[in-house]
Amino acid sequence: MGRLPLGMLALAALGPGVFASRGIAAQEADAAPELRIDRWLVSDPIALDSIDDSGEAKLLSGSGEFGVLPRRGEDLAGVRWTLLRTDSPQPLRLDSLDEYIVEPTAGEAFATARDSIRPPYATFAHAYVRAPEDRNVVLQWQTESCSLMDLRLNGSRVYGTVGVSGHGPGGWAQSLSAEIRLAAGWNTLLARVQVPEPGDNAPADCGSIDVRIGAASEGTLEGIRVQGSRPPGQVRTGPEPWVVMSRYSFPIPTWQSNRVTMNVPVVLTAYGRSVLDSVRVRIRGPDTDLRTTLRDLHVGQPDTLKLRFPFDQLAALAKPGSIRVETRWKDQKIEERLTVPSAKLEDPLTHFLKLEGWVPGGPDALVDGTAELMRKVPNESGMSVRGEWTVPSELSGRSLMLQTVMAPADYRINGEAAPDGAAPSIILCENCTAGSSIEIAAVSTAAWTDFPLVSVQ
């Protein structure tokens, strides 16, 4: 799956759902705080011919995957789809899906297909979600550490905030949460679960399907309905153009030149039937007024704007509704107040500092400050980068360590080769003095996934 911002998510256990009079075909949530999707059309397992570098299966690519609109028992996209349902609050497990098969006659065929294939393989699960009108809801999904899972709403990938729980080899779970926009009428939800080859850290019962719908801020789940079987006349749909704002903002301490600031990401995600070509954004906070225009917002793909606040304005950021976000497009205007969680502001220097100000590492890189800042990390070995930072008062008396796990390189600190220059942690200074300079130079020994960070002790 793609890279996603880190956060924590708690998934509450659910009680029995309220079922519609149509029997097993649909489930409705009127006053329930969450609705667990307990019925799916599930494909037979599909062998993986190859796996790309990100670990995602190359299956049903392009219009094939986007066009999946299965019916019970039909052969679609080269596989058979079987209706499954569970009354248990536990997720559907890939190693025992035949327990949930609604039609006994389909059980033997499904079990035969499952037993004829060995990991790695992928399974697709599809559900129809009805909303009485265009409405924001929170989509939550969870999978085990030994599996990969992603979701597509109305054919578009859903990107979520990641949380991790549990511990031990193969014993932790990855959960994701995203505020989305449902369309009035029937929406399609396609989950893809990938199971790897068995290994020391991959349990034999690897894989599960656990997806829930929660109410968005100041919203409800009244009228939301989930159905496994394909509704008559269902076609691909989508809401009228809309922009969903992040409900949470996680400040990122950033060290640039001679000062530490707090960067607050504000995440905007467009939903609709096509690309939203122009959205005007105004974000106001303590002594901040940012205006910009976002172009070509693709459905479901987050776009992040960053507000930079001086370190001494943390108290102002902690006030409820301290950030006001206004978006305009065509004839629409929405405004929302965002609050930075106070827990993230109590001692932000206990978190990693992001270093900004890297430049290409040639001999004149720092002369007169004329070198262009690097926007992309080195993507191969042998690339030189460097930067210079001055210890601000906020870091005086602290010890600073350069964390290089994501940036393998041979490092030089203030012109001297770092002891064990490729170590994952390198001392920049101990009991650092305000006003002192630290110059870092590096020659990459492999492709980087990010620039190195600084931990404060």
C-alpha positions as CSV (number, residue, x, y, z in Angstrom):
1,M,0.0,0.0,0.0
2,G,1.1,3.6,-0.4
3,R,2.8,5.6,2.3
4,L,0.5,7.1,4.7
5,P,0.8,9.5,7.7
6,L,1.1,7.9,11.1
7,G,-1.5,8.2,13.9
8,M,-3.4,6.0,16.3
9,L,-6.9,4.5,15.9
10,A,-9.0,2.6,18.4
11,L,-11.6,0.2,16.9
12,A,-14.5,-0.4,19.3
13,A,-16.2,-3.8,19.4
14,L,-19.7,-3.8,17.9
15,G,-22.9,-5.3,19.0
16,P,-25.4,-7.1,16.7
17,G,-26.6,-5.0,13.8
18,V,-30.2,-4.1,12.9
19,F,-31.2,-6.2,9.9
20,A,-33.7,-5.2,7.2
21,S,-36.8,-7.2,6.4
22,R,-35.3,-8.4,3.2
23,G,-33.5,-11.1,5.3
24,I,-29.8,-11.5,4.7
25,A,-29.6,-9.1,1.7
26,A,-29.1,-5.9,3.6
27,Q,-28.2,-4.4,6.9
28,E,-29.3,-0.9,8.1
29,A,-27.8,1.4,10.8
30,D,-30.2,4.1,12.1
31,A,-29.0,5.0,15.6
32,A,-25.9,2.8,15.8
33,P,-22.5,4.6,16.3
34,E,-20.8,2.2,14.0
35,L,-21.8,-0.3,11.3
36,R,-19.6,-3.3,10.7
37,I,-19.9,-4.6,7.1
38,D,-20.8,-8.2,7.8
39,R,-21.8,-9.4,4.3
40,W,-19.6,-9.4,1.2
41,L,-19.4,-10.9,-2.3
42,V,-16.0,-12.6,-2.1
43,S,-14.0,-13.7,-5.0
44,D,-12.2,-17.1,-5.2
45,P,-8.5,-16.7,-4.2
46,I,-6.4,-15.6,-7.1
47,A,-2.7,-16.6,-7.5
48,L,-0.2,-13.8,-7.9
49,D,1.9,-14.0,-11.1
50,S,4.1,-11.2,-9.8
51,I,4.3,-8.7,-7.0
52,D,5.6,-5.1,-7.6
53,D,8.1,-3.3,-5.4
54,S,5.4,-1.9,-3.1
55,G,4.1,-5.4,-2.4
56,E,0.8,-4.9,-4.1
57,A,-0.6,-7.5,-6.4
58,K,-0.7,-6.8,-10.2
59,L,-4.3,-8.0,-10.5
60,L,-7.4,-6.7,-12.3
61,S,-5.4,-3.6,-13.2
62,G,-6.8,-0.5,-14.8
63,S,-10.4,-0.5,-15.9
64,G,-10.9,-4.2,-15.0
65,E,-10.6,-3.5,-11.2
66,F,-12.5,-0.2,-11.4
67,G,-15.3,-1.9,-13.4
68,V,-16.0,-4.7,-10.9
69,L,-19.8,-4.8,-10.1
70,P,-20.3,-8.4,-9.1
71,R,-23.5,-10.4,-8.6
72,R,-23.9,-13.5,-6.4
73,G,-22.5,-16.6,-8.1
74,E,-21.4,-15.0,-11.3
75,D,-18.1,-15.2,-13.0
76,L,-16.7,-11.7,-13.2
77,A,-13.1,-10.6,-14.0
78,G,-12.2,-14.2,-14.4
79,V,-13.3,-15.3,-10.9
80,R,-16.5,-16.5,-9.2
81,W,-18.0,-14.4,-6.5
82,T,-19.7,-16.0,-3.5
83,L,-22.0,-14.3,-0.9
84,L,-20.7,-14.5,2.6
85,R,-22.1,-13.2,5.9
86,T,-21.2,-13.5,9.6
87,D,-23.2,-12.8,12.7
88,S,-20.0,-12.8,14.8
89,P,-18.4,-9.5,15.8
90,Q,-15.1,-11.0,14.7
91,P,-13.8,-10.3,11.1
92,L,-14.2,-12.7,8.2
93,R,-11.0,-14.9,8.1
94,L,-9.5,-16.0,4.8
95,D,-8.6,-19.4,6.2
96,S,-12.2,-20.3,7.1
97,L,-14.4,-18.3,4.7
98,D,-16.5,-21.4,3.9
99,E,-18.0,-21.0,7.4
100,Y,-19.8,-17.8,6.3
101,I,-21.1,-19.0,2.9
102,V,-24.9,-18.2,2.7
103,E,-25.8,-20.9,0.1
104,P,-24.6,-24.4,1.1
105,T,-24.4,-25.5,-2.5
106,A,-21.7,-22.9,-3.1
107,G,-19.6,-24.1,-0.1
108,E,-18.0,-27.1,-1.8
109,A,-17.0,-25.1,-4.9
110,F,-15.6,-22.3,-2.8
111,A,-13.6,-24.7,-0.6
112,T,-12.2,-26.5,-3.6
113,A,-11.0,-23.2,-5.1
114,R,-9.5,-22.1,-1.8
115,D,-7.7,-25.4,-1.2
116,S,-6.3,-25.6,-4.7
117,I,-4.1,-22.5,-4.3
118,R,-1.2,-21.7,-2.0
119,P,0.0,-18.3,-0.9
120,P,0.9,-15.8,-2.1
121,Y,-2.6,-15.0,-3.4
122,A,-5.2,-12.2,-3.3
123,T,-8.9,-12.2,-2.5
124,F,-11.4,-9.5,-3.4
125,A,-14.4,-8.6,-1.3
126,H,-17.2,-6.4,-2.6
127,A,-20.2,-4.7,-0.8
128,Y,-22.8,-2.1,-1.8
129,V,-23.4,0.8,0.6
130,R,-26.5,3.0,0.2
131,A,-26.8,6.5,1.5
132,P,-30.1,8.6,1.5
133,E,-28.1,11.6,0.4
134,D,-24.6,12.8,-0.3
135,R,-23.0,12.4,3.2
136,N,-19.6,12.3,5.0
137,V,-18.9,9.1,7.0
138,V,-15.7,7.6,8.5
139,L,-14.4,4.4,6.9
140,Q,-12.3,2.2,9.1
141,W,-10.6,-1.0,8.1
142,Q,-8.1,-3.4,9.7
143,T,-5.8,-6.2,8.7
144,E,-3.1,-8.3,10.3
145,S,0.6,-7.6,10.0
146,C,1.0,-10.6,7.7
147,S,-1.5,-9.2,5.2
148,L,-2.0,-6.2,2.9
149,M,-5.4,-4.7,2.5
150,D,-6.7,-1.7,0.5
151,L,-10.1,-0.3,-0.4
152,R,-11.7,1.4,-3.4
153,L,-14.8,3.5,-3.0
154,N,-16.8,3.9,-6.3
155,G,-13.7,2.8,-8.1
156,S,-11.2,5.2,-6.5
157,R,-8.5,4.2,-4.0
158,V,-9.2,5.4,-0.4
159,Y,-6.1,6.6,1.5
160,G,-6.3,6.5,5.3
161,T,-4.5,7.4,8.5
162,V,-2.5,4.4,9.8
163,G,-2.5,3.0,13.3
164,V,-0.7,0.0,14.7
165,S,-1.7,-2.2,17.7
166,G,-0.4,-5.4,19.3
167,H,3.1,-6.7,19.2
168,G,5.3,-9.8,18.4
169,P,6.1,-11.6,15.1
170,G,2.9,-11.7,13.0
171,G,1.0,-10.5,16.0
172,W,0.2,-6.8,15.4
173,A,-2.6,-5.3,13.4
174,Q,-2.7,-2.4,11.1
175,S,-5.8,-0.2,11.1
176,L,-6.7,2.7,8.9
177,S,-9.3,5.4,9.1
178,A,-10.5,7.9,6.5
179,E,-13.3,10.4,6.3
180,I,-15.0,9.9,2.9
181,R,-18.0,11.2,0.9
182,L,-20.8,8.8,0.0
183,A,-23.1,9.5,-2.9
184,A,-26.8,9.5,-2.7
185,G,-27.9,6.0,-3.7
186,W,-25.8,2.9,-4.0
187,N,-22.0,3.1,-3.6
188,T,-19.5,0.3,-4.3
189,L,-16.8,-0.8,-1.9
190,L,-14.1,-3.1,-3.1
191,A,-11.5,-4.5,-0.6
192,R,-8.4,-6.3,-1.7
193,V,-6.6,-8.6,0.7
194,Q,-3.2,-10.0,-0.2
195,V,-1.7,-13.0,1.7
196,P,2.1,-13.6,1.4
197,E,4.0,-16.8,1.2
198,P,4.2,-18.7,4.5
199,G,7.2,-17.7,6.6
200,D,8.6,-17.5,10.1
201,N,6.6,-14.3,10.8
202,A,3.5,-15.2,8.8
203,P,0.9,-17.3,10.7
204,A,-0.9,-20.0,8.8
205,D,-4.2,-18.3,9.4
206,C,-3.0,-15.0,7.9
207,G,-5.7,-12.7,6.5
208,S,-9.0,-11.2,7.5
209,I,-11.6,-8.8,6.3
210,D,-12.7,-6.1,8.8
211,V,-14.4,-2.9,7.6
212,R,-16.6,-0.6,9.5
213,I,-18.5,2.7,8.9
214,G,-18.7,5.4,11.5
215,A,-20.5,8.7,11.7
216,A,-18.5,11.8,10.8
217,S,-18.3,14.8,13.0
218,E,-21.9,16.2,13.6
219,G,-23.2,13.4,11.3
220,T,-25.2,10.2,11.8
221,L,-25.5,6.8,10.2
222,E,-29.3,7.1,9.8
223,G,-30.4,5.6,6.6
224,I,-27.0,4.0,5.7
225,R,-27.6,0.5,4.3
226,V,-25.2,-2.3,3.4
227,Q,-26.0,-5.0,0.9
228,G,-24.0,-8.0,-0.4
229,S,-26.2,-8.8,-3.5
230,R,-26.1,-6.4,-6.4
231,P,-29.1,-4.0,-6.3
232,P,-31.2,-4.0,-9.5
233,G,-29.9,-1.4,-12.0
234,Q,-26.8,-0.6,-10.0
235,V,-24.1,1.3,-11.9
236,R,-20.9,3.1,-10.9
237,T,-21.8,6.3,-9.1
238,G,-20.2,9.1,-7.1
239,P,-21.2,12.2,-5.1
240,E,-21.5,15.8,-6.3
241,P,-18.1,17.5,-6.1
242,W,-17.1,18.0,-2.4
243,V,-13.9,18.5,-0.4
244,V,-13.4,16.7,2.9
245,M,-11.1,18.4,5.4
246,S,-8.9,16.4,7.8
247,R,-10.5,16.1,11.3
248,Y,-7.1,15.8,13.0
249,S,-3.9,17.8,12.6
250,F,-0.6,16.4,13.8
251,P,2.1,19.1,14.2
252,I,5.6,18.2,13.0
253,P,8.5,19.9,14.8
254,T,10.8,21.2,12.1
255,W,14.4,22.7,12.3
256,Q,15.3,25.0,9.5
257,S,18.4,27.2,9.5
258,N,18.5,28.7,13.1
259,R,14.9,28.1,14.3
260,V,12.5,25.5,15.3
261,T,8.9,25.7,14.0
262,M,5.8,23.6,14.2
263,N,4.4,22.5,10.8
264,V,0.7,21.7,11.0
265,P,-0.5,19.6,8.0
266,V,-4.0,20.4,6.8
267,V,-5.3,17.5,4.6
268,L,-7.9,18.2,1.9
269,T,-9.4,15.3,-0.1
270,A,-11.8,15.8,-3.1
271,Y,-14.7,13.5,-3.9
272,G,-16.9,13.4,-6.9
273,R,-17.3,11.7,-10.2
274,S,-14.2,13.3,-11.8
275,V,-11.2,15.5,-11.2
276,L,-11.9,18.7,-9.3
277,D,-9.9,21.2,-11.4
278,S,-9.7,24.2,-9.1
279,V,-10.3,24.7,-5.3
280,R,-9.5,28.0,-3.6
281,V,-8.3,27.5,0.0
282,R,-7.9,30.0,2.9
283,I,-6.4,28.8,6.2
284,R,-6.2,31.1,9.2
285,G,-4.5,30.5,12.5
286,P,-2.5,32.4,15.1
287,D,-0.9,35.2,13.1
288,T,-1.3,33.2,9.9
289,D,-3.4,33.7,6.8
290,L,-2.6,31.4,3.9
291,R,-4.4,31.6,0.6
292,T,-3.8,29.3,-2.3
293,T,-5.5,27.4,-5.2
294,L,-5.3,23.7,-5.6
295,R,-5.4,22.3,-9.1
296,D,-6.5,18.9,-10.4
297,L,-7.6,17.2,-7.2
298,H,-8.1,13.6,-8.0
299,V,-10.9,11.6,-6.3
300,G,-9.9,10.2,-3.0
301,Q,-6.3,11.3,-3.2
302,P,-5.3,13.6,-0.3
303,D,-3.6,17.0,-0.9
304,T,-1.7,18.4,2.1
305,L,-1.0,22.1,2.9
306,K,1.4,22.9,5.7
307,L,1.1,25.8,8.1
308,R,4.3,27.0,9.8
309,F,4.0,28.3,13.3
310,P,6.8,29.8,15.5
311,F,7.7,27.5,18.4
312,D,6.5,30.2,21.0
313,Q,2.9,30.1,19.6
314,L,2.2,26.5,20.8
315,A,-0.2,27.7,23.5
316,A,-2.3,29.5,20.8
317,L,-2.4,26.3,18.7
318,A,-3.8,24.3,21.6
319,K,-7.0,26.4,21.8
320,P,-10.1,24.7,20.4
321,G,-10.8,25.6,16.8
322,S,-7.5,27.5,16.5
323,I,-7.3,26.8,12.8
324,R,-10.0,27.9,10.4
325,V,-10.1,26.3,6.9
326,E,-12.3,27.7,4.1
327,T,-12.6,26.0,0.7
328,R,-14.4,27.3,-2.4
329,W,-15.1,25.7,-5.8
330,K,-17.6,26.6,-8.4
331,D,-20.7,27.6,-6.4
332,Q,-19.7,25.8,-3.2
333,K,-18.2,27.2,0.0
334,I,-17.5,25.2,3.2
335,E,-15.6,26.2,6.4
336,E,-14.4,24.1,9.3
337,R,-12.5,24.8,12.5
338,L,-9.7,22.3,13.2
339,T,-8.1,21.7,16.6
340,V,-4.5,20.5,17.1
341,P,-4.6,17.8,19.8
342,S,-3.1,19.2,23.0
343,A,-1.3,16.0,23.7
344,K,0.8,16.6,20.6
345,L,1.9,20.0,22.0
346,E,2.9,19.2,25.6
347,D,6.5,18.4,24.7
348,P,6.9,18.3,21.0
349,L,10.7,18.1,21.2
350,T,10.4,14.6,22.5
351,H,9.3,13.7,18.9
352,F,11.7,13.6,16.0
353,L,12.7,16.9,14.4
354,K,12.4,17.2,10.6
355,L,15.5,18.8,9.1
356,E,14.8,21.3,6.3
357,G,17.4,23.0,4.1
358,W,19.2,20.2,2.3
359,V,21.1,21.2,-0.8
360,P,23.1,19.2,-3.4
361,G,26.5,18.4,-2.0
362,G,28.9,20.1,-4.5
363,P,31.7,22.3,-3.2
364,D,29.8,25.5,-3.6
365,A,26.5,24.2,-2.3
366,L,26.4,26.5,0.8
367,V,28.2,29.6,-0.7
368,D,26.0,32.7,-0.4
369,G,22.9,30.5,0.1
370,T,22.4,30.4,-3.6
371,A,22.0,26.6,-4.0
372,E,18.5,25.3,-4.8
373,L,16.9,23.4,-1.9
374,M,16.4,19.7,-2.5
375,R,12.8,18.6,-2.9
376,K,13.4,14.9,-3.5
377,V,15.5,12.5,-1.6
378,P,18.5,10.7,-3.2
379,N,17.2,7.8,-5.2
380,E,20.5,6.0,-5.7
381,S,23.9,5.5,-4.2
382,G,26.7,8.0,-4.7
383,M,24.6,11.2,-4.4
384,S,26.0,14.0,-2.3
385,V,23.9,16.3,0.0
386,R,24.7,18.7,2.7
387,G,23.2,21.3,4.9
388,E,24.0,23.7,7.8
389,W,21.9,24.4,10.9
390,T,22.4,26.7,13.9
391,V,21.4,25.5,17.4
392,P,18.4,27.6,18.5
393,S,17.6,28.5,22.1
394,E,14.9,25.8,22.3
395,L,17.6,23.1,21.8
396,S,20.3,24.6,24.1
397,G,21.6,22.2,26.6
398,R,20.0,19.2,24.8
399,S,21.8,16.4,23.1
400,L,21.0,15.8,19.4
401,M,21.3,12.5,17.5
402,L,21.0,12.2,13.7
403,Q,18.7,9.2,12.9
404,T,19.7,7.7,9.5
405,V,17.8,4.5,9.1
406,M,15.8,5.9,6.2
407,A,18.9,7.6,4.7
408,P,21.9,5.2,4.4
409,A,25.1,7.2,3.7
410,D,28.6,8.0,4.7
411,Y,28.3,11.1,6.9
412,R,30.6,13.9,7.9
413,I,29.8,16.2,10.8
414,N,31.5,19.6,10.7
415,G,34.0,18.3,8.2
416,E,35.0,15.3,10.3
417,A,34.0,11.7,9.3
418,A,31.4,10.5,11.7
419,P,32.6,7.4,13.8
420,D,31.0,4.5,12.0
421,G,29.7,7.0,9.5
422,A,26.9,4.6,8.2
423,A,25.5,4.0,11.7
424,P,21.7,4.3,12.3
425,S,22.3,6.9,15.0
426,I,25.1,9.6,14.9
427,I,25.9,12.2,17.6
428,L,25.6,15.8,16.4
429,C,26.3,17.4,19.7
430,E,26.0,16.8,23.4
431,N,24.8,19.5,25.8
432,C,24.5,21.7,22.7
433,T,25.2,25.4,22.9
434,A,22.8,27.9,21.4
435,G,24.3,29.7,18.4
436,S,26.7,26.9,17.5
437,S,26.7,25.6,13.9
438,I,26.3,22.0,12.7
439,E,27.2,21.1,9.2
440,I,26.1,17.7,7.9
441,A,27.4,16.2,4.6
442,A,26.5,12.8,3.3
443,V,27.2,10.6,0.3
444,S,24.3,8.1,-0.1
445,T,25.2,4.4,-0.1
446,A,21.7,3.3,-1.3
447,A,18.4,4.9,-2.2
448,W,16.8,6.9,0.6
449,T,13.2,6.7,1.7
450,D,13.4,10.1,3.5
451,F,15.9,12.6,4.7
452,P,17.5,11.8,8.1
453,L,15.7,13.0,11.3
454,V,17.0,14.4,14.5
455,S,16.1,13.0,18.0
456,V,16.3,15.3,21.0
457,Q,17.5,13.9,24.4
